[in-house]
Every structure is written in structure tokens, then in C-alpha cells.
Amino acid sequence: MSPATIALNRFGLGARPDEAVPADPQRWLADQFAHFDVRPTGFAALDDAGAAVKRYREERQAARHIVRPDGAEDVKAGLKAGRQYFRQDVQALYRAGVQARTDSALATEAPIVERMVHFWSNHFCISADNPRVTAFAAAFEREAIRPHVLGSFADMTLAVEQHPAMLIYLNQFQSIGPDSPAAARSPDRKRGLNENLAREIMELHTLGVRSGYTQADVTEFARAMTGWSVDGLGGGREANGDPDRFRFRRAQHQPGARTILGKRYAQRARRRRALHSATSRMLPRPRPHRHQARPPFRRRRTATSDGRPAGGQFHAEQG
């Protein structure tokens, strides 16, 4: 397999019919980083997912308070119809997102970076089984992955974990600290700590299995993230917010310092979690089934004296 074929197919997304074979494959790849379009036309034109979610919530609330001639059955029918309309809106948003992604892959002048976008979207995957998550699927790639694909792993991780798609997918927005003000106000309600996001971050997004963390670390990390929520997904006054935005709900937060992986963290010392030394082992390396020759690029990782990635920055360098 020629170097040009490897560059086009193993690093890029294949050659377009009108595309000339690169004479200098390494230079062709290196030049692409300056041409990556973070927000191409298709992604920029996507409808607002938060607006669709907010509209559905408002219609549900209105349907519950309208007095109807046929009583409860009529209200049920109205709510069912509302769900069906919402699913249709969500599917339209999802199809538009798929089209935007396809168009971007076909038209891009930086196929190597688009391939990286696909890699990271798969790494930080979400499920589209829940209609509310489906609504945010395209926005998730547009807002949490694409802006950070050539930047910092820590910044990308934080954007991913605080995105409405991830917070809804893993039910983090419902997680409440057992000693939080919200729990104290409603002691009889069956709400409590949810460890889904904490486990996903440790097991799949950063450290990986067999990296030394324990169940106690997962629980402590879950307590540290209580209060991470989505604006506009609460009751009462909280329902008036913007579902496109992350919101920290202090009333749901478990107070106190946390000890995670043997280190004690104050209330605000959370971001460093994404830069733990074991995280560097989760960064992508060339895979034999993807590259048939020595790759023309390698990720450059610099480390601090205790082994942590210094900034977790993504770079490409010839070599």
C-alpha cells in the first residue's frame, strides 16, 4: 500500500472523485490542521434542541392544567399526542444532525481532523434511545467535541460531561446528595445519589478498567458532582431556564471535601480530575488495523514531574 493511499484512507476519509493523489502525503496531512472548520454550514444551521425540549415541557404542563370535558382520559390522550409530536421533532433534529455530519465528511478540507471528531464522538458516546437525549445528539458533537478536537483533552472532557446530552443520558441531572438541602427538604421522596456519570468517566472516558480506582472512589466522585444539572429541567421556577445550558444546582450538592484516588479535594477542586496521570493511558495511539505503515504523526505528550499530562494538549508533529 502506497504512502498516499495510507494517508487518504487510513488517516483521512478516502479520496473524492475530483481529488488528486497527494505528492507529499505527510505534508498533505499536516496542512489540513489549519483548514479544519469547527462549525461548518450544516452544523451551524441545526435547529435549537433546547427550544424543542422546553416547548414540549411547557405543552405538557399546560395539558395537565386544562380542564377537559372528558376528564382524565382526555388529558391522557393530549399528553400522548404531545409525546408523539415531540418524538417527531426530535427525529427531525437527529436526521438533520446526521446529514450535517455526512455533508461535513464529504466536503471537508481536513479529513484527518474529521476522522478525529468521529473518534472522540465514539469515545464519549451517548445513546439515542431517550428522546430527550436524541434531541441533543447533534448539538453534543457540535458543541462538546468539534471545538476541542485540536485542543485540550481536559477541556473536551469537561465540555462533554457538562453537556445536556451526557447529563440526561446518564441521569446525572437527577443526582442529589444525601445530606444536601434538597434531600433535607423532601426526606420522604425516593431521590438520591446517582453514580452513572462518575462510573462512566472513570471506567470509559478517562482512567479505564484495572487502573486502580475502587467503588469508594466512584461514590466519592459521584458525591463531588451532585448538583451538575441542566437548566430548565426542574420544577417550579427552575422550569423557566434554558435546557441548552449546564447548571450547577447548589441545593442538590453534597457538601464537604471529597477524597478520590487517595487525594483530598476541596469543594471547588474538581477540574484536575481529568488530568490524573492514568488518563494519559486512555489517549489514542495508532492501531495496527488502522495504519499499515509507520504513521506520519504522533501525539506529543509532555508530563509534569509526577507523571500527569501537562495540559493534556493534542498536537501533531512530523516524525
C-alpha positions in Angstrom: 0.0 0.0 0.0 1.5 3.3 -1.1 2.0 6.2 1.4 -0.5 8.3 -0.5 -3.2 5.5 -0.2 -2.4 5.2 3.5 -2.8 9.0 4.0 -6.1 9.1 2.1 -7.7 6.0 3.6 -6.1 5.3 6.9 -5.8 8.8 8.1 -8.4 10.5 6.0 -11.9 9.5 4.8 -10.9 8.3 1.4 -10.4 10.3 -1.8 -13.1 12.3 -3.5 -13.6 11.7 -7.3 -12.1 15.1 -8.1 -9.2 14.9 -5.7 -5.6 14.5 -6.9 -3.4 11.9 -5.2 -1.1 13.9 -2.8 2.5 14.0 -4.0 3.7 14.6 -0.4 1.3 12.6 1.9 2.9 13.8 5.1 2.7 17.5 4.1 -0.8 17.0 2.8 -1.9 15.7 6.2 0.0 18.3 8.2 -1.6 21.2 6.2 -5.1 20.0 7.0 -4.9 21.2 10.6 -5.1 24.8 9.5 -8.2 24.2 7.4 -10.5 22.5 9.9 -13.9 24.1 10.1 -15.1 23.8 13.6 -18.7 24.8 12.7 -19.5 24.0 9.1 -22.7 25.2 7.5 -24.7 22.1 8.2 -23.9 22.2 12.0 -24.4 25.9 12.2 -27.9 25.6 10.6 -29.2 23.0 13.1 -32.3 23.9 15.0 -32.1 24.6 18.7 -32.5 21.3 20.7 -33.1 23.2 23.9 -36.0 25.1 22.4 -37.7 21.8 21.3 -37.3 20.3 24.8 -38.6 23.5 26.5 -41.6 23.7 24.2 -42.5 20.1 25.0 -42.3 20.7 28.7 -44.4 23.8 28.5 -47.1 21.9 26.4 -47.1 19.1 28.9 -47.6 21.4 31.8 -50.4 23.2 30.0 -52.1 20.0 29.1 -52.1 18.9 32.8 -53.9 22.1 33.9 -56.5 22.4 31.2 -60.0 21.3 32.3 -61.4 19.0 29.7 -64.9 17.7 29.2 -63.9 14.0 29.2 -61.8 14.3 32.3 -58.6 12.2 32.9 -58.9 10.2 29.7 -58.9 13.3 27.6 -55.8 14.6 29.4 -54.1 11.3 28.9 -54.8 11.5 25.2 -53.5 15.0 25.0 -50.3 14.0 26.7 -49.8 11.0 24.4 -50.3 13.2 21.4 -47.7 15.7 22.8 -45.2 12.9 23.2 -45.7 11.8 19.6 -45.2 15.3 18.3 -42.1 15.7 20.4 -40.7 12.4 19.1 -41.3 13.6 15.5 -39.5 16.9 16.3 -36.6 15.0 17.9 -36.3 12.6 14.9 -36.2 15.6 12.6 -33.4 17.1 14.7 -31.5 13.8 14.7 -31.8 13.4 10.9 -30.6 16.9 10.3 -27.6 16.2 12.6 -26.7 13.0 10.7 -27.0 15.0 7.4 -24.7 17.7 8.8 -22.1 15.2 9.8 -22.3 13.4 6.4 -22.0 16.7 4.5 -19.1 17.8 6.6 -17.2 14.5 6.0 -17.8 14.8 2.2 -16.9 18.4 1.8 -14.1 18.9 4.4 -10.7 20.1 3.6 -9.4 18.4 6.8 -10.4 14.8 6.6 -7.9 13.7 9.2 -9.5 16.1 11.7 -13.0 15.0 10.8 -11.8 11.4 11.5 -10.6 12.6 14.9 -14.1 14.1 15.5 -15.7 10.7 14.7 -13.2 9.0 17.1 -13.9 11.3 20.0 -17.7 11.2 19.4 -17.5 7.5 19.6 -15.2 7.6 22.7 -17.6 9.9 24.5 -20.7 8.1 23.1 -24.3 8.7 24.2 -27.4 6.7 23.5 -30.3 8.0 21.4 -32.9 5.7 23.0 -34.2 8.5 25.2 -35.9 11.2 23.1 -34.5 14.0 25.2 -31.0 12.7 24.6 -31.7 12.3 20.9 -32.7 15.9 20.7 -29.2 16.9 21.9 -27.2 14.3 19.9 -26.2 16.6 17.1 -25.6 19.6 19.4 -23.4 17.3 21.5 -20.9 16.8 18.7 -21.2 20.4 17.6 -20.6 21.9 21.0 -18.6 19.4 23.1 -16.4 17.6 20.5 -15.7 19.8 17.5 -14.5 22.9 19.3 -11.9 20.9 21.4 -10.7 18.2 18.9 -7.4 20.1 18.3 -7.3 21.5 21.9 -7.1 20.1 25.4 -8.3 16.7 26.5 -9.3 18.2 29.8 -11.4 20.9 28.1 -13.1 18.4 25.9 -13.8 16.1 28.8 -15.3 18.9 30.9 -17.4 20.1 27.9 -18.6 16.5 27.3 -19.5 15.7 30.9 -21.4 19.1 31.4 -23.3 18.9 28.1 -27.1 18.3 28.5 -26.9 15.2 26.3 -24.5 13.5 28.7 -26.2 14.7 31.9 -29.6 13.5 30.7 -28.2 10.2 29.2 -26.7 9.2 32.5 -29.4 10.7 34.7 -26.8 13.0 36.4 -29.3 15.9 36.5 -31.4 13.9 39.0 -28.5 13.0 41.3 -28.9 14.5 44.8 -26.5 14.4 47.7 -28.0 12.6 50.7 -27.1 15.5 53.0 -27.9 18.2 50.6 -30.6 20.9 51.2 -32.8 19.4 48.5 -32.7 16.0 50.3 -33.5 17.6 53.6 -36.5 19.4 52.2 -38.1 16.2 50.9 -36.9 13.3 53.1 -39.8 11.1 52.0 -39.1 11.3 48.3 -37.1 8.5 46.8 -34.3 10.6 45.3 -30.7 10.1 45.9 -27.1 9.7 44.6 -26.7 8.5 41.0 -23.3 7.1 40.2 -23.7 6.6 36.4 -21.7 9.6 35.3 -18.9 9.1 37.8 -18.5 5.4 36.8 -18.6 6.3 33.1 -15.9 8.9 33.5 -13.6 6.7 35.4 -14.2 3.4 33.6 -14.6 4.6 30.0 -13.8 8.2 29.5 -10.5 8.6 31.4 -8.9 6.1 33.6 -10.1 2.8 32.3 -10.7 -0.6 33.9 -7.9 -2.0 36.1 -6.4 1.4 36.7 -6.7 1.2 40.5 -9.8 3.1 41.3 -12.3 1.5 43.7 -16.1 1.6 44.3 -15.4 4.1 47.1 -13.7 6.3 44.6 -16.8 6.1 42.3 -19.1 7.0 45.1 -16.9 9.9 46.3 -16.7 11.2 42.7 -20.5 10.9 42.3 -20.9 13.0 45.5 -18.5 15.6 44.2 -20.6 16.0 41.1 -24.0 16.3 42.7 -25.6 19.5 41.6 -24.4 19.1 38.0 -27.6 19.6 36.1 -29.4 21.0 33.1 -31.0 24.4 33.2 -34.8 24.3 32.7 -35.2 20.7 33.7 -36.5 21.3 37.2 -39.9 22.1 38.7 -41.3 25.4 39.6 -39.2 28.4 38.8 -36.4 26.1 37.6 -38.6 25.0 34.6 -38.1 28.5 33.1 -34.4 28.0 32.3 -32.6 27.2 29.1 -32.2 23.4 28.5 -29.2 24.1 26.2 -27.2 25.2 29.3 -25.3 23.4 32.1 -26.4 24.5 35.5 -25.0 23.8 39.0 -27.8 23.4 41.5 -26.2 24.1 44.8 -29.3 22.8 46.7 -28.6 19.3 45.3 -24.9 19.3 46.1 -23.4 17.0 48.7 -21.5 19.4 51.0 -17.9 18.8 52.1 -14.5 17.9 50.7 -14.0 14.6 48.8 -11.2 12.1 48.8 -10.8 10.5 45.3 -7.9 8.1 44.4 -6.2 8.9 47.7 -6.2 12.7 47.2 -8.4 15.1 49.1 -10.2 17.8 47.1 -11.9 20.9 48.4 -15.3 21.8 47.1 -14.0 23.7 44.0 -11.0 21.5 43.1 -12.8 19.2 40.6 -11.3 20.0 37.2 -8.0 18.4 38.0 -9.7 15.1 37.9 -9.5 15.0 34.1 -5.7 15.4 34.3 -4.8 12.5 36.5 -1.8 10.6 35.3 -3.7 7.5 34.4 -5.8 9.5 32.0 -2.9 9.7 29.6 -3.1 6.0 29.0 -6.5 6.5 27.6 -5.4 8.9 24.8 -5.4 7.3 21.4 -2.4 5.6 19.9 -2.0 4.3 16.4 -3.8 0.9 15.9 -2.3 -1.8 13.7 -5.7 -2.4 11.9 -5.9 1.3 11.1 -2.3 2.0 9.9 -0.4 -0.2 7.5 2.8 1.8 7.8 4.6 3.9 10.4 2.2 6.8 11.0 3.5 10.2 9.8 2.2 11.7 13.0 2.4 11.0 16.7 0.6 12.6 19.6 3.0 14.7 21.7 2.5 14.4 25.4 4.6 16.3 27.9 4.4 15.4 31.5 4.9 17.1 34.9 7.3 15.6 37.4 4.7 13.4 38.9 3.6 12.0 35.6 0.5 14.0 34.8 0.0 15.2 31.3 0.9 18.9 31.2 -2.3 20.4 29.9 -3.4 17.2 28.1 -2.9 19.2 24.8 -3.4 17.5 21.4 -0.6 18.2 19.0 0.6 16.7 15.7 4.2 16.7 14.7 6.0 15.1 11.8 8.5 12.4 12.6 
